[in-house]
Every structure is written in structure tokens, then in C-alpha cells.
Amino acid sequence: MKSSSKNRDREPMSHEYINDQKGLKKFQKDNSDIKWMGFDTEFVGENRYNTLLCLIQIQTINGTYLIDTLVLKSINILLKMISDPNILVISHAGVNDYHILYKLYNVLPKNVFDTQIAAGFVDYRYPVSFQKLLKKELGINISKSYTVTDWEKRPLGNRQLQYAINDIIHLKDLYESLSAKLKEKKFTKWANIEMRKLETDTYYARDKYHEARQNKLMKNLSVRERIFLMRLYIWRDTTAEEKNKTKEQILPKRLMATIVKNIKSGKEALKDNRTISNRTIERNWVNFKKLYDQEATKEEHDVAKNIQFIDEVTDDMVLANEMLFLLVRQKCAQEGISQALILQKSQLPKAQFGDKTLDFLSGWRRSFLGDDFIKLLLNPGTMKMKLTGRKCIVDFEKDPATTPAKAAKA
């Protein structure tokens, strides 16, 4: 019964709240022949390593369903439906939701349409918020004030329930609207290629050396110190997972440089450093020492030895890349594709110093930019500009003296 009290929340829209196997089996029976579902999750990731999945929201042609994953011991019935290639799973910014499913249940969808990705191909900035997309695309206003609410709380309040419902009830309409625009702009194929990534386990796989590779400190370290830093990151990650704490709670990243630079001088040298507490040293010294002293494997040595670094970027390169990035943005604006889907400015020097793994160098992004533009991005040479009235002519003159060499290795 709806309450008329001003002190109570308005009751949420009609839905089925499922918190037992009987309800889940009924959901399966009622939706045995569906062709699509709207999908979203609510979870808690703060102050823990392992994300806690609290709620799964599903919208189908038959109704709205909120599935309580804190209470249900098994949701295999639902997981089979999500991974059914014959059921289109519609989501917005679904990468985090799918990552949770993959990590907790080793399950991934096989037929995804992501409205955030689709919007990036049809004149929206990527990533566009769900609230903004709904407002502009369908003229619908929703509140997102419960984004960081306590989803562990039971029972959930009416406002929480309505917030969860709002995240899925408009997904089918968004799908239809955005699909029509993709078709009109002839970008359906490219958008689908991007969405298919969400269906592959390689997309969610972790490179255990990624954090260490990205640390600028690596460039000035010896091979042995690099290996120690690599191990330190892995130890921090593993320990955080085991204790279900954040990595920062295990070891703050800001302390790593101090530890790496002083480890070879021993425990007392570390204790004499005022930037790190004695408590941290005493608690972790045995682990630090073991990580430093352990003989390196061939894999570790190869990774540490072959990390690529960008040499000093000249002022000419900075100016040229600023202009090149503006040209990329201009081309994207003319075609209605978000620049963020194509490349980031920080990727230009990486490509120019020999990184061949960047997405814009192949696939649909290369097709969009064109081979001539790619060649210019990789080797701009010296930029010269001439301004006459309101006409500006920019030339990129190939000059071997200013062309970057291959990325430096240790």
C-alpha cells in the first residue's frame, strides 16, 4: 500500500524483488523466450579489494526484476541467461559490471550492446553519463543522488529501489534510438567491434607487471631494483586480495620509491628515513628482504631489461603533437565520433618512439584516421605555420634530425 505520509519515501515503480531460488526459477520461467534484457548492477568497492556485488537489475519485455545477490547463494540461472548469445544484453558503461561477473563467476555476456559506447559514435562525448544521455536522447530526467549509497543495507529503502530501477527501465529505448543513429551514420560495424571486446576474457585479464611498468621511477633503477619494484607491486596486490583490503591499506604507493632506493642499505637505513614509519618497516621487513634477495627468474629479468622508455620530448615535438591532436579532434568532431574513442594525446609520443601496440594504429581506428594521417602522426617532423589574414597554413616538414628514434631500453 502506498504511503501518504510526508515523512516516508514514495514507493518505487512496480517490480519483482527476488531473494530466493523460488523467485529466481519463476523469473527464468517467465523469461524463457526473451530476445533482450536491460542489465545493471549495484556494488560496493570502497575499502576492500574484492568488490561486493549487492544487487542485479534486469529489465525484460515482461517486467522489472531486482535480484538480491547478498541473500542468494547461487544465481546460476541468471548467469546462463546473461551468457546466452541469443539474448541481447543492453547496458550502460557495462565494463565494470561485466568485470565483476567475470571475476566472481567466470561468466561473460556473449551479445552486448553498450549505450555509452554507442553514444560515442553518434555525437556524444565518451564517456557520457547515463543521466546526460537519457536527458538529451529521450528527454528523460533521473536523479543520480544515490550513486554511492550503502547497497549492503537491508532492507533497501524505497529511494534506493527506485534508483536501481531507473538504471534499467530506459535501456531498451536508448538501444533503439542509438541503433538507428548508428545505422544512419554507417558506424554500426565499428561500434559492434568495440562492444565485442566486453565479451572476451582477454579484455579483463590483468598484466601483473602493469603497475610497475607505468611507474616513472623504473627508468632510473638498476635491473635488480626494477625486479624488486615489480615484485613489490605483485606482493601488495596479492596481500590486498588475501586480506580483502585496498592496496593502499597494505602499502601506500608513495612509500615505494623510498623502499626501493634504500632496500640495499638494509633495515636500519630504512628506519632512518623519516618518510616511512618504523611500524611499516617492522611489519613488512621480512617480506621486503625476501622480495629483494630472491633470485630473478628469466621472465622477470626479460621484463625488467626490456621496459621501453620515451626519451626526452623536444619542444618542437610538443608543439607538433599539440597541433596533430587538434587535427584529430577536428576530424572526430566533423564525423561525430568522440575523440576519446580514437586516441589520447599522451599516446602520440609513445607511437612516435616505437610503441606498436596502441589501438589507433590498427583496426577500425586506423580506417577512420586513414593511412596518410597515421603516417603524419607517427613522423610529423618539424611544424611550420604561416598566418595570412584569416588563413592559417600548417606544414609538417620531414626532418631526420627531429624524428624520434626507437624508444630507449635499459
C-alpha positions as CSV (number, residue, x, y, z in Angstrom):
1,M,0.0,0.0,0.0
2,K,1.3,3.4,-0.9
3,S,2.1,5.7,1.9
4,S,0.6,9.3,2.1
5,S,3.0,10.3,4.9
6,K,5.3,13.2,4.1
7,N,7.9,11.6,6.2
8,R,8.1,8.4,4.2
9,D,9.6,7.8,0.8
10,R,7.3,7.4,-2.2
11,E,7.0,3.7,-3.1
12,P,9.1,2.6,-6.1
13,M,7.7,1.6,-9.5
14,S,6.3,-1.9,-9.9
15,H,9.0,-4.6,-9.8
16,E,9.7,-8.1,-8.6
17,Y,12.2,-8.3,-5.8
18,I,13.9,-11.8,-5.9
19,N,15.8,-13.1,-2.9
20,D,15.2,-16.8,-3.0
21,Q,15.6,-19.7,-5.5
22,K,11.8,-20.0,-6.0
23,G,11.6,-16.4,-7.2
24,L,14.7,-16.9,-9.4
25,K,13.1,-20.0,-11.0
26,K,9.9,-18.1,-11.6
27,F,12.0,-15.4,-13.3
28,Q,13.6,-17.9,-15.5
29,K,10.2,-19.5,-16.5
30,D,8.6,-16.2,-17.2
31,N,11.5,-15.1,-19.4
32,S,12.4,-18.3,-21.1
33,D,11.9,-16.9,-24.6
34,I,13.1,-13.3,-24.3
35,K,15.3,-11.7,-27.0
36,W,16.8,-8.9,-24.9
37,M,17.4,-7.7,-21.4
38,G,18.5,-4.5,-19.7
39,F,21.2,-5.2,-17.3
40,D,22.9,-3.3,-14.4
41,T,24.4,-4.0,-11.0
42,E,24.9,-2.2,-7.7
43,F,28.1,-3.0,-5.8
44,V,30.4,-1.7,-3.0
45,G,34.1,-1.4,-3.9
46,E,35.3,1.1,-1.3
47,N,37.7,0.0,1.4
48,R,38.0,-3.6,0.1
49,Y,39.9,-5.4,-2.6
50,N,37.1,-7.8,-3.7
51,T,34.1,-5.9,-4.9
52,L,30.9,-6.9,-3.2
53,L,28.0,-7.5,-5.6
54,C,24.9,-6.4,-3.9
55,L,22.1,-6.2,-6.5
56,I,21.5,-7.1,-10.1
57,Q,18.8,-5.3,-12.0
58,I,17.1,-6.8,-15.0
59,Q,14.5,-5.3,-17.4
60,T,12.8,-7.5,-19.9
61,I,9.6,-7.3,-22.0
62,N,7.9,-9.0,-19.1
63,G,8.8,-6.6,-16.3
64,T,11.4,-5.2,-13.9
65,Y,13.4,-7.5,-11.6
66,L,15.8,-6.7,-8.7
67,I,17.9,-9.7,-7.7
68,D,19.4,-9.7,-4.3
69,T,22.9,-11.2,-4.7
70,L,23.7,-10.7,-1.0
71,V,21.0,-13.2,0.0
72,L,21.0,-15.7,-2.9
73,K,23.7,-18.3,-2.6
74,S,23.5,-19.2,-6.3
75,I,22.5,-17.1,-9.3
76,N,23.5,-19.7,-12.0
77,I,20.0,-19.4,-13.6
78,L,20.6,-15.8,-14.3
79,L,24.2,-16.2,-15.3
80,K,23.2,-18.7,-18.0
81,M,20.8,-16.1,-19.4
82,I,23.3,-13.3,-19.4
83,S,25.8,-15.5,-21.3
84,D,23.2,-16.7,-23.8
85,P,24.3,-15.5,-27.3
86,N,20.7,-15.4,-28.3
87,I,19.8,-12.8,-25.7
88,L,20.9,-9.2,-26.3
89,V,22.3,-7.7,-23.1
90,I,21.8,-3.9,-23.0
91,S,23.9,-2.0,-20.5
92,H,25.4,1.5,-20.0
93,A,29.1,1.6,-19.1
94,G,28.8,-2.1,-18.5
95,V,32.6,-2.8,-18.3
96,N,32.6,-2.7,-14.5
97,D,29.5,-4.9,-14.2
98,Y,30.9,-7.5,-16.6
99,H,34.2,-7.4,-14.9
100,I,32.5,-8.3,-11.6
101,L,30.7,-11.2,-13.2
102,Y,33.9,-12.5,-14.8
103,K,35.9,-12.2,-11.5
104,L,33.2,-13.7,-9.3
105,Y,31.6,-16.3,-11.6
106,N,33.9,-16.6,-14.6
107,V,31.0,-15.6,-16.8
108,L,30.7,-13.1,-19.6
109,P,27.9,-11.9,-21.8
110,K,28.0,-13.0,-25.5
111,N,25.7,-10.4,-27.1
112,V,26.3,-6.9,-25.7
113,F,25.0,-3.5,-26.7
114,D,26.5,-0.8,-24.5
115,T,24.8,2.5,-24.8
116,Q,27.8,4.5,-23.6
117,I,30.0,3.1,-26.3
118,A,27.2,3.5,-28.9
119,A,26.8,7.2,-27.9
120,G,30.4,7.9,-28.5
121,F,29.9,7.1,-32.2
122,V,26.9,9.4,-32.6
123,D,27.9,12.9,-31.5
124,Y,28.3,12.3,-27.7
125,R,31.4,12.7,-25.7
126,Y,32.9,9.5,-24.4
127,P,32.3,8.5,-21.7
128,V,28.9,10.2,-21.4
129,S,26.9,9.8,-18.2
130,F,23.7,7.8,-18.1
131,Q,21.8,10.8,-16.7
132,K,23.0,13.2,-19.5
133,L,22.4,10.6,-22.3
134,L,18.8,10.0,-21.1
135,K,18.1,13.7,-20.9
136,K,19.5,14.5,-24.4
137,E,18.4,11.4,-26.2
138,L,15.0,10.7,-24.7
139,G,14.2,13.8,-22.8
140,I,14.0,11.9,-19.5
141,N,15.3,13.3,-16.2
142,I,16.5,10.9,-13.5
143,S,18.3,11.5,-10.2
144,K,21.7,10.0,-9.6
145,S,22.0,11.1,-6.0
146,Y,22.2,7.5,-4.8
147,T,25.3,6.6,-6.8
148,V,27.3,6.0,-3.6
149,T,24.6,4.9,-1.3
150,D,25.0,1.9,1.1
151,W,23.9,-1.0,-1.1
152,E,24.8,-3.5,1.7
153,K,22.0,-2.2,3.8
154,R,18.9,-4.4,4.1
155,P,16.1,-3.8,3.6
156,L,16.8,-1.4,0.8
157,G,14.9,1.9,1.1
158,N,12.3,3.0,-1.5
159,R,14.6,5.6,-2.9
160,Q,17.4,3.1,-3.4
161,L,15.0,0.7,-5.1
162,Q,13.7,3.4,-7.5
163,Y,17.3,4.5,-8.2
164,A,18.1,0.9,-9.2
165,I,15.0,0.6,-11.3
166,N,15.8,3.9,-13.1
167,D,19.1,2.4,-14.3
168,I,17.4,-0.2,-16.4
169,I,13.9,0.8,-17.5
170,H,15.0,3.1,-20.3
171,L,17.8,0.9,-21.7
172,K,15.7,-0.6,-24.4
173,D,14.5,2.8,-25.7
174,L,18.1,4.0,-25.7
175,Y,19.2,0.9,-27.6
176,E,16.6,1.6,-30.3
177,S,17.3,5.3,-30.6
178,L,21.1,4.8,-30.7
179,S,21.0,1.8,-33.0
180,A,19.0,3.9,-35.6
181,K,21.6,6.7,-35.4
182,L,24.5,4.2,-35.8
183,K,22.8,2.8,-38.9
184,E,22.2,6.2,-40.3
185,K,25.9,7.2,-39.8
186,K,27.1,3.8,-41.0
187,F,29.0,3.3,-37.8
188,T,27.2,0.1,-36.6
189,K,30.1,-2.2,-37.6
190,W,32.7,-0.1,-35.8
191,A,30.6,0.2,-32.7
192,N,29.9,-3.5,-32.6
193,I,33.7,-4.2,-32.9
194,E,34.2,-2.1,-29.8
195,M,31.4,-3.7,-27.9
196,R,32.6,-7.2,-28.7
197,K,35.7,-6.5,-26.6
198,L,33.4,-6.6,-23.5
199,E,32.7,-10.3,-24.3
200,T,36.3,-11.5,-24.2
201,D,38.2,-12.7,-21.2
202,T,41.4,-11.1,-22.5
203,Y,39.8,-7.7,-22.1
204,Y,39.6,-8.2,-18.3
205,A,42.9,-10.1,-17.9
206,R,45.5,-8.4,-15.7
207,D,49.1,-7.9,-16.6
208,K,50.8,-8.5,-13.3
209,Y,53.7,-6.1,-14.2
210,H,51.4,-3.3,-15.5
211,E,51.7,-1.1,-12.4
212,A,55.5,-1.4,-12.3
213,R,55.8,-0.7,-16.0
214,Q,53.9,2.5,-15.6
215,N,56.0,3.8,-12.7
216,K,58.3,6.6,-13.9
217,L,60.8,5.5,-11.2
218,M,61.7,2.5,-13.3
219,K,63.8,4.5,-15.8
220,N,66.4,5.4,-13.1
221,L,66.6,2.0,-11.5
222,S,69.1,-0.9,-12.0
223,V,67.7,-4.2,-13.3
224,R,67.7,-5.7,-9.8
225,E,65.9,-2.7,-8.4
226,R,63.3,-2.9,-11.2
227,I,62.7,-6.5,-10.4
228,F,62.3,-5.7,-6.7
229,L,59.7,-2.9,-7.6
230,M,57.8,-5.4,-9.8
231,R,57.7,-7.9,-7.0
232,L,56.7,-5.2,-4.5
233,Y,53.6,-4.3,-6.6
234,I,52.7,-8.0,-7.0
235,W,53.1,-8.7,-3.3
236,R,51.0,-5.7,-2.5
237,D,48.2,-6.8,-4.8
238,T,48.3,-10.4,-3.7
239,T,48.2,-9.4,0.0
240,A,45.4,-7.0,-0.5
241,E,43.3,-9.7,-2.2
242,E,44.0,-12.2,0.6
243,K,43.1,-9.7,3.3
244,N,40.3,-8.1,1.3
245,K,41.8,-4.7,1.9
246,T,42.8,-1.9,-0.6
247,K,46.3,-1.9,-1.9
248,E,46.9,1.5,-0.3
249,Q,45.9,-0.1,3.1
250,I,48.6,-2.7,2.6
251,L,51.3,-0.4,1.4
252,P,50.9,3.2,0.2
253,K,52.2,3.8,-3.3
254,R,54.1,6.9,-2.2
255,L,56.4,4.8,0.0
256,M,57.6,2.5,-2.8
257,A,60.3,4.8,-4.1
258,T,61.8,5.1,-0.6
259,I,61.7,1.4,-0.1
260,V,63.3,0.6,-3.5
261,K,66.0,3.2,-3.2
262,N,67.0,2.2,0.4
263,I,66.5,-1.6,0.5
264,K,70.0,-2.5,-0.4
265,S,71.3,-0.5,2.5
266,G,69.4,-2.6,5.0
267,K,66.7,-2.3,7.6
268,E,68.4,0.5,9.7
269,A,68.8,2.7,6.6
270,L,65.0,2.5,6.0
271,K,64.3,3.2,9.7
272,D,66.4,6.3,9.5
273,N,64.3,7.6,6.7
274,R,61.6,9.9,8.2
275,T,59.2,9.5,5.2
276,I,58.3,5.9,6.2
277,S,57.2,4.8,9.7
278,N,59.1,2.2,11.8
279,R,55.8,0.4,12.2
280,T,55.6,-0.2,8.4
281,I,59.2,-1.4,8.3
282,E,58.9,-3.7,11.2
283,R,55.6,-5.2,9.9
284,N,56.9,-5.8,6.4
285,W,60.7,-6.1,6.6
286,V,60.8,-9.9,6.3
287,N,58.7,-9.7,3.1
288,F,60.7,-6.7,1.7
289,K,64.0,-8.6,2.3
290,K,62.8,-11.8,0.7
291,L,61.5,-10.0,-2.4
292,Y,64.8,-8.2,-2.8
293,D,67.1,-11.2,-2.2
294,Q,65.2,-13.9,-4.2
295,E,67.0,-14.8,-7.4
296,A,65.3,-13.4,-10.5
297,T,63.5,-15.6,-13.0
298,K,64.2,-15.4,-16.7
299,E,60.7,-13.8,-17.2
300,E,61.4,-11.1,-14.5
301,H,64.8,-10.4,-16.0
302,D,63.5,-10.1,-19.5
303,V,60.6,-7.8,-18.4
304,A,62.9,-5.5,-16.4
305,K,65.5,-5.4,-19.1
306,N,63.2,-4.6,-22.0
307,I,60.9,-1.9,-20.5
308,Q,60.7,0.9,-23.0
309,F,61.0,4.5,-22.0
310,I,60.3,7.6,-24.0
311,D,63.4,9.8,-24.4
312,E,63.2,13.5,-23.8
313,V,60.5,15.0,-25.9
314,T,61.7,18.2,-27.6
315,D,59.8,21.5,-27.7
316,D,59.2,21.0,-31.4
317,M,57.6,17.6,-30.8
318,V,55.4,19.0,-28.1
319,L,54.1,21.8,-30.4
320,A,53.7,19.4,-33.4
321,N,51.7,16.9,-31.2
322,E,49.5,19.7,-29.9
323,M,48.6,20.6,-33.4
324,L,48.2,17.0,-34.5
325,F,45.9,16.3,-31.6
326,L,43.8,19.3,-32.6
327,L,43.5,17.9,-36.1
328,V,42.4,14.6,-34.6
329,R,39.8,16.3,-32.5
330,Q,38.6,18.3,-35.6
331,K,38.2,15.2,-37.7
332,C,36.3,13.5,-34.9
333,A,34.0,16.5,-34.5
334,Q,33.3,16.5,-38.2
335,E,32.4,12.8,-38.2
336,G,30.6,12.8,-34.9
337,I,32.9,10.3,-33.2
338,S,34.2,11.1,-29.7
339,Q,37.9,11.7,-29.8
340,A,38.3,9.7,-26.6
341,L,37.4,6.6,-28.6
342,I,40.1,7.2,-31.1
343,L,43.3,8.2,-29.2
344,Q,44.6,10.2,-26.3
345,K,47.2,13.0,-26.7
346,S,49.6,11.1,-24.4
347,Q,49.7,8.2,-26.9
348,L,51.3,10.3,-29.7
349,P,54.9,10.4,-28.3
350,K,54.6,6.7,-27.4
351,A,53.7,5.9,-31.0
352,Q,56.5,8.1,-32.3
353,F,59.0,6.4,-30.1
354,G,58.0,2.9,-31.4
355,D,55.1,1.6,-29.4
356,K,53.2,-0.5,-32.0
357,T,50.5,-1.8,-29.6
358,L,48.4,1.3,-29.5
359,D,44.8,0.8,-30.7
360,F,44.7,3.7,-33.2
361,L,47.4,2.0,-35.3
362,S,45.2,-0.8,-36.5
363,G,41.6,-1.9,-36.9
364,W,38.6,0.5,-37.3
365,R,40.5,3.4,-35.8
366,R,43.2,3.3,-38.5
367,S,40.4,3.0,-41.1
368,F,38.8,6.2,-39.6
369,L,42.0,8.2,-39.5
370,G,43.4,6.9,-42.8
371,D,47.0,5.8,-43.6
372,D,48.2,9.2,-44.6
373,F,47.1,10.7,-41.3
374,I,48.7,7.8,-39.4
375,K,52.0,8.4,-41.2
376,L,51.9,12.0,-40.2
377,L,51.0,11.2,-36.6
378,L,54.0,8.8,-36.4
379,N,56.5,11.1,-38.0
380,P,55.4,14.7,-38.0
381,G,58.9,16.2,-38.4
382,T,59.2,20.0,-37.9
383,M,56.0,22.0,-37.9
384,K,55.9,25.4,-39.6
385,M,53.0,27.8,-39.6
386,K,52.1,30.8,-41.8
387,L,49.3,33.1,-40.9
388,T,47.8,35.4,-43.6
389,G,44.7,37.3,-42.6
390,R,42.2,34.6,-41.5
391,K,44.0,31.9,-43.4
392,C,46.5,29.6,-41.5
393,I,48.8,27.2,-43.3
394,V,50.5,24.5,-41.3
395,D,53.2,22.4,-42.8
396,F,54.9,19.4,-41.3
397,E,58.3,19.1,-42.9
398,K,60.0,15.7,-42.5
399,D,63.4,16.3,-40.9
400,P,65.5,13.3,-39.8
401,A,67.2,15.4,-37.2
402,T,63.9,15.9,-35.3
403,T,62.4,12.4,-36.0
404,P,62.3,10.3,-32.8
405,A,64.5,7.3,-32.6
406,K,63.2,4.0,-31.3
407,A,62.2,4.0,-27.6
408,A,65.1,3.6,-25.3
409,K,65.7,0.4,-23.5
410,A,67.6,-0.2,-20.3
